[in-house]
Amino acid sequence: MPNLLEHRFAIKRITKTSNEDYISALKICNETTPPNNKYE
């Protein structure tokens, strides 16, 4: 039997900047996006 790696995720649409998840999403984006790819 072959090894199996499975990853599942969900994407939540955020429509208001006042949503707490919006701030969390910005933090994740800022921490994971390389500096040379930001704001292009």
mmCIF file of the N, C-alpha and C atoms, coordinates in Angstrom:
data_MODEL
# 
_entry.id   MODEL 
# 
loop_
_atom_site.group_PDB 
_atom_site.id 
_atom_site.type_symbol 
_atom_site.label_atom_id 
_atom_site.label_alt_id 
_atom_site.label_comp_id 
_atom_site.label_asym_id 
_atom_site.label_entity_id 
_atom_site.label_seq_id 
_atom_site.pdbx_PDB_ins_code 
_atom_site.Cartn_x 
_atom_site.Cartn_y 
_atom_site.Cartn_z 
_atom_site.occupancy 
_atom_site.B_iso_or_equiv 
_atom_site.pdbx_formal_charge 
_atom_site.auth_seq_id 
_atom_site.auth_comp_id 
_atom_site.auth_asym_id 
_atom_site.auth_atom_id 
_atom_site.pdbx_PDB_model_num 
ATOM 1   N N  . MET A 1 1  ? 0.842   -1.185 0.000  1.00 0.00 ? 1  MET A N  1 
ATOM 2   C CA . MET A 1 1  ? 0.000   0.000  0.000  1.00 0.00 ? 1  MET A CA 1 
ATOM 3   C C  . MET A 1 1  ? 0.888   1.250  0.000  1.00 0.00 ? 1  MET A C  1 
ATOM 4   N N  . PRO A 1 2  ? 0.668   2.178  -0.938 1.00 0.00 ? 2  PRO A N  1 
ATOM 5   C CA . PRO A 1 2  ? 1.488   3.389  -0.989 1.00 0.00 ? 2  PRO A CA 1 
ATOM 6   C C  . PRO A 1 2  ? 1.169   4.329  0.178  1.00 0.00 ? 2  PRO A C  1 
ATOM 7   N N  . ASN A 1 3  ? 2.143   5.129  0.535  1.00 0.00 ? 3  ASN A N  1 
ATOM 8   C CA . ASN A 1 3  ? 1.911   6.144  1.568  1.00 0.00 ? 3  ASN A CA 1 
ATOM 9   C C  . ASN A 1 3  ? 0.968   7.205  1.025  1.00 0.00 ? 3  ASN A C  1 
ATOM 10  N N  . LEU A 1 4  ? 0.138   7.704  1.866  1.00 0.00 ? 4  LEU A N  1 
ATOM 11  C CA . LEU A 1 4  ? -0.846  8.702  1.449  1.00 0.00 ? 4  LEU A CA 1 
ATOM 12  C C  . LEU A 1 4  ? -0.758  9.914  2.364  1.00 0.00 ? 4  LEU A C  1 
ATOM 13  N N  . LEU A 1 5  ? -0.587  11.060 1.761  1.00 0.00 ? 5  LEU A N  1 
ATOM 14  C CA . LEU A 1 5  ? -0.588  12.314 2.507  1.00 0.00 ? 5  LEU A CA 1 
ATOM 15  C C  . LEU A 1 5  ? -1.772  13.130 2.023  1.00 0.00 ? 5  LEU A C  1 
ATOM 16  N N  . GLU A 1 6  ? -2.621  13.496 2.934  1.00 0.00 ? 6  GLU A N  1 
ATOM 17  C CA . GLU A 1 6  ? -3.831  14.224 2.556  1.00 0.00 ? 6  GLU A CA 1 
ATOM 18  C C  . GLU A 1 6  ? -3.922  15.497 3.389  1.00 0.00 ? 6  GLU A C  1 
ATOM 19  N N  . HIS A 1 7  ? -4.314  16.580 2.738  1.00 0.00 ? 7  HIS A N  1 
ATOM 20  C CA . HIS A 1 7  ? -4.460  17.862 3.428  1.00 0.00 ? 7  HIS A CA 1 
ATOM 21  C C  . HIS A 1 7  ? -5.769  18.483 2.980  1.00 0.00 ? 7  HIS A C  1 
ATOM 22  N N  . ARG A 1 8  ? -6.573  18.875 3.915  1.00 0.00 ? 8  ARG A N  1 
ATOM 23  C CA . ARG A 1 8  ? -7.851  19.513 3.598  1.00 0.00 ? 8  ARG A CA 1 
ATOM 24  C C  . ARG A 1 8  ? -7.905  20.881 4.265  1.00 0.00 ? 8  ARG A C  1 
ATOM 25  N N  . PHE A 1 9  ? -8.540  21.810 3.607  1.00 0.00 ? 9  PHE A N  1 
ATOM 26  C CA . PHE A 1 9  ? -8.691  23.145 4.166  1.00 0.00 ? 9  PHE A CA 1 
ATOM 27  C C  . PHE A 1 9  ? -9.977  23.763 3.649  1.00 0.00 ? 9  PHE A C  1 
ATOM 28  N N  . ALA A 1 10 ? -10.368 24.826 4.292  1.00 0.00 ? 10 ALA A N  1 
ATOM 29  C CA . ALA A 1 10 ? -11.552 25.573 3.876  1.00 0.00 ? 10 ALA A CA 1 
ATOM 30  C C  . ALA A 1 10 ? -11.169 27.044 3.776  1.00 0.00 ? 10 ALA A C  1 
ATOM 31  N N  . ILE A 1 11 ? -11.809 27.734 2.874  1.00 0.00 ? 11 ILE A N  1 
ATOM 32  C CA . ILE A 1 11 ? -11.576 29.163 2.698  1.00 0.00 ? 11 ILE A CA 1 
ATOM 33  C C  . ILE A 1 11 ? -12.845 29.910 3.107  1.00 0.00 ? 11 ILE A C  1 
ATOM 34  N N  . LYS A 1 12 ? -12.665 30.875 3.983  1.00 0.00 ? 12 LYS A N  1 
ATOM 35  C CA . LYS A 1 12 ? -13.793 31.670 4.457  1.00 0.00 ? 12 LYS A CA 1 
ATOM 36  C C  . LYS A 1 12 ? -13.712 33.052 3.824  1.00 0.00 ? 12 LYS A C  1 
ATOM 37  N N  . ARG A 1 13 ? -14.792 33.467 3.206  1.00 0.00 ? 13 ARG A N  1 
ATOM 38  C CA . ARG A 1 13 ? -14.840 34.804 2.611  1.00 0.00 ? 13 ARG A CA 1 
ATOM 39  C C  . ARG A 1 13 ? -15.062 35.833 3.718  1.00 0.00 ? 13 ARG A C  1 
ATOM 40  N N  . ILE A 1 14 ? -14.202 36.829 3.745  1.00 0.00 ? 14 ILE A N  1 
ATOM 41  C CA . ILE A 1 14 ? -14.317 37.900 4.732  1.00 0.00 ? 14 ILE A CA 1 
ATOM 42  C C  . ILE A 1 14 ? -14.744 39.156 3.990  1.00 0.00 ? 14 ILE A C  1 
ATOM 43  N N  . THR A 1 15 ? -15.864 39.716 4.399  1.00 0.00 ? 15 THR A N  1 
ATOM 44  C CA . THR A 1 15 ? -16.419 40.855 3.667  1.00 0.00 ? 15 THR A CA 1 
ATOM 45  C C  . THR A 1 15 ? -16.292 42.180 4.414  1.00 0.00 ? 15 THR A C  1 
ATOM 46  N N  . LYS A 1 16 ? -15.903 42.118 5.691  1.00 0.00 ? 16 LYS A N  1 
ATOM 47  C CA . LYS A 1 16 ? -15.779 43.360 6.468  1.00 0.00 ? 16 LYS A CA 1 
ATOM 48  C C  . LYS A 1 16 ? -14.387 43.427 7.095  1.00 0.00 ? 16 LYS A C  1 
ATOM 49  N N  . THR A 1 17 ? -13.759 44.576 6.986  1.00 0.00 ? 17 THR A N  1 
ATOM 50  C CA . THR A 1 17 ? -12.438 44.741 7.587  1.00 0.00 ? 17 THR A CA 1 
ATOM 51  C C  . THR A 1 17 ? -12.504 44.786 9.102  1.00 0.00 ? 17 THR A C  1 
ATOM 52  N N  . SER A 1 18 ? -13.687 44.948 9.657  1.00 0.00 ? 18 SER A N  1 
ATOM 53  C CA . SER A 1 18 ? -13.838 44.949 11.111 1.00 0.00 ? 18 SER A CA 1 
ATOM 54  C C  . SER A 1 18 ? -13.903 43.530 11.685 1.00 0.00 ? 18 SER A C  1 
ATOM 55  N N  . ASN A 1 19 ? -14.009 42.536 10.813 1.00 0.00 ? 19 ASN A N  1 
ATOM 56  C CA . ASN A 1 19 ? -14.054 41.137 11.236 1.00 0.00 ? 19 ASN A CA 1 
ATOM 57  C C  . ASN A 1 19 ? -12.700 40.737 11.827 1.00 0.00 ? 19 ASN A C  1 
ATOM 58  N N  . GLU A 1 20 ? -12.702 40.065 12.981 1.00 0.00 ? 20 GLU A N  1 
ATOM 59  C CA . GLU A 1 20 ? -11.452 39.649 13.619 1.00 0.00 ? 20 GLU A CA 1 
ATOM 60  C C  . GLU A 1 20 ? -10.644 38.709 12.729 1.00 0.00 ? 20 GLU A C  1 
ATOM 61  N N  . ASP A 1 21 ? -11.334 37.910 11.924 1.00 0.00 ? 21 ASP A N  1 
ATOM 62  C CA . ASP A 1 21 ? -10.637 36.995 11.024 1.00 0.00 ? 21 ASP A CA 1 
ATOM 63  C C  . ASP A 1 21 ? -9.867  37.751 9.942  1.00 0.00 ? 21 ASP A C  1 
ATOM 64  N N  . TYR A 1 22 ? -10.299 38.955 9.619  1.00 0.00 ? 22 TYR A N  1 
ATOM 65  C CA . TYR A 1 22 ? -9.589  39.778 8.635  1.00 0.00 ? 22 TYR A CA 1 
ATOM 66  C C  . TYR A 1 22 ? -8.182  40.103 9.128  1.00 0.00 ? 22 TYR A C  1 
ATOM 67  N N  . ILE A 1 23 ? -8.079  40.478 10.389 1.00 0.00 ? 23 ILE A N  1 
ATOM 68  C CA . ILE A 1 23 ? -6.776  40.793 10.978 1.00 0.00 ? 23 ILE A CA 1 
ATOM 69  C C  . ILE A 1 23 ? -5.899  39.549 11.003 1.00 0.00 ? 23 ILE A C  1 
ATOM 70  N N  . SER A 1 24 ? -6.480  38.420 11.373 1.00 0.00 ? 24 SER A N  1 
ATOM 71  C CA . SER A 1 24 ? -5.722  37.166 11.390 1.00 0.00 ? 24 SER A CA 1 
ATOM 72  C C  . SER A 1 24 ? -5.222  36.814 9.991  1.00 0.00 ? 24 SER A C  1 
ATOM 73  N N  . ALA A 1 25 ? -6.059  36.999 9.000  1.00 0.00 ? 25 ALA A N  1 
ATOM 74  C CA . ALA A 1 25 ? -5.674  36.696 7.620  1.00 0.00 ? 25 ALA A CA 1 
ATOM 75  C C  . ALA A 1 25 ? -4.527  37.596 7.161  1.00 0.00 ? 25 ALA A C  1 
ATOM 76  N N  . LEU A 1 26 ? -4.576  38.868 7.524  1.00 0.00 ? 26 LEU A N  1 
ATOM 77  C CA . LEU A 1 26 ? -3.494  39.781 7.160  1.00 0.00 ? 26 LEU A CA 1 
ATOM 78  C C  . LEU A 1 26 ? -2.175  39.371 7.820  1.00 0.00 ? 26 LEU A C  1 
ATOM 79  N N  . LYS A 1 27 ? -2.247  38.934 9.064  1.00 0.00 ? 27 LYS A N  1 
ATOM 80  C CA . LYS A 1 27 ? -1.045  38.488 9.764  1.00 0.00 ? 27 LYS A CA 1 
ATOM 81  C C  . LYS A 1 27 ? -0.445  37.262 9.076  1.00 0.00 ? 27 LYS A C  1 
ATOM 82  N N  . ILE A 1 28 ? -1.282  36.307 8.713  1.00 0.00 ? 28 ILE A N  1 
ATOM 83  C CA . ILE A 1 28 ? -0.801  35.103 8.028  1.00 0.00 ? 28 ILE A CA 1 
ATOM 84  C C  . ILE A 1 28 ? -0.174  35.485 6.692  1.00 0.00 ? 28 ILE A C  1 
ATOM 85  N N  . CYS A 1 29 ? -0.838  36.340 5.948  1.00 0.00 ? 29 CYS A N  1 
ATOM 86  C CA . CYS A 1 29 ? -0.316  36.785 4.656  1.00 0.00 ? 29 CYS A CA 1 
ATOM 87  C C  . CYS A 1 29 ? 1.031   37.478 4.828  1.00 0.00 ? 29 CYS A C  1 
ATOM 88  N N  . ASN A 1 30 ? 1.133   38.331 5.806  1.00 0.00 ? 30 ASN A N  1 
ATOM 89  C CA . ASN A 1 30 ? 2.364   39.074 6.041  1.00 0.00 ? 30 ASN A CA 1 
ATOM 90  C C  . ASN A 1 30 ? 3.507   38.155 6.458  1.00 0.00 ? 30 ASN A C  1 
ATOM 91  N N  . GLU A 1 31 ? 3.209   37.136 7.255  1.00 0.00 ? 31 GLU A N  1 
ATOM 92  C CA . GLU A 1 31 ? 4.237   36.229 7.748  1.00 0.00 ? 31 GLU A CA 1 
ATOM 93  C C  . GLU A 1 31 ? 4.686   35.215 6.702  1.00 0.00 ? 31 GLU A C  1 
ATOM 94  N N  . THR A 1 32 ? 3.841   34.904 5.730  1.00 0.00 ? 32 THR A N  1 
ATOM 95  C CA . THR A 1 32 ? 4.166   33.841 4.778  1.00 0.00 ? 32 THR A CA 1 
ATOM 96  C C  . THR A 1 32 ? 4.561   34.331 3.388  1.00 0.00 ? 32 THR A C  1 
ATOM 97  N N  . THR A 1 33 ? 4.308   35.586 3.080  1.00 0.00 ? 33 THR A N  1 
ATOM 98  C CA . THR A 1 33 ? 4.639   36.124 1.771  1.00 0.00 ? 33 THR A CA 1 
ATOM 99  C C  . THR A 1 33 ? 6.064   36.687 1.804  1.00 0.00 ? 33 THR A C  1 
ATOM 100 N N  . PRO A 1 34 ? 6.917   36.220 0.892  1.00 0.00 ? 34 PRO A N  1 
ATOM 101 C CA . PRO A 1 34 ? 8.287   36.751 0.853  1.00 0.00 ? 34 PRO A CA 1 
ATOM 102 C C  . PRO A 1 34 ? 8.274   38.261 0.574  1.00 0.00 ? 34 PRO A C  1 
ATOM 103 N N  . PRO A 1 35 ? 9.230   38.994 1.141  1.00 0.00 ? 35 PRO A N  1 
ATOM 104 C CA . PRO A 1 35 ? 9.240   40.463 0.985  1.00 0.00 ? 35 PRO A CA 1 
ATOM 105 C C  . PRO A 1 35 ? 9.270   40.921 -0.473 1.00 0.00 ? 35 PRO A C  1 
ATOM 106 N N  . ASN A 1 36 ? 9.954   40.189 -1.339 1.00 0.00 ? 36 ASN A N  1 
ATOM 107 C CA . ASN A 1 36 ? 10.042  40.616 -2.740 1.00 0.00 ? 36 ASN A CA 1 
ATOM 108 C C  . ASN A 1 36 ? 8.727   40.382 -3.511 1.00 0.00 ? 36 ASN A C  1 
ATOM 109 N N  . ASN A 1 37 ? 7.739   39.702 -2.909 1.00 0.00 ? 37 ASN A N  1 
ATOM 110 C CA . ASN A 1 37 ? 6.461   39.475 -3.581 1.00 0.00 ? 37 ASN A CA 1 
ATOM 111 C C  . ASN A 1 37 ? 5.355   40.367 -3.042 1.00 0.00 ? 37 ASN A C  1 
ATOM 112 N N  . LYS A 1 38 ? 5.640   41.165 -2.037 1.00 0.00 ? 38 LYS A N  1 
ATOM 113 C CA . LYS A 1 38 ? 4.615   42.009 -1.433 1.00 0.00 ? 38 LYS A CA 1 
ATOM 114 C C  . LYS A 1 38 ? 4.426   43.292 -2.230 1.00 0.00 ? 38 LYS A C  1 
ATOM 115 N N  . TYR A 1 39 ? 3.199   43.688 -2.330 1.00 0.00 ? 39 TYR A N  1 
ATOM 116 C CA . TYR A 1 39 ? 2.818   44.984 -2.910 1.00 0.00 ? 39 TYR A CA 1 
ATOM 117 C C  . TYR A 1 39 ? 3.273   45.172 -4.346 1.00 0.00 ? 39 TYR A C  1 
ATOM 118 N N  . GLU A 1 40 ? 3.154   44.114 -5.122 1.00 0.00 ? 40 GLU A N  1 
ATOM 119 C CA . GLU A 1 40 ? 3.498   44.251 -6.551 1.00 0.00 ? 40 GLU A CA 1 
ATOM 120 C C  . GLU A 1 40 ? 2.279   44.546 -7.356 1.00 0.00 ? 40 GLU A C  1 
# 
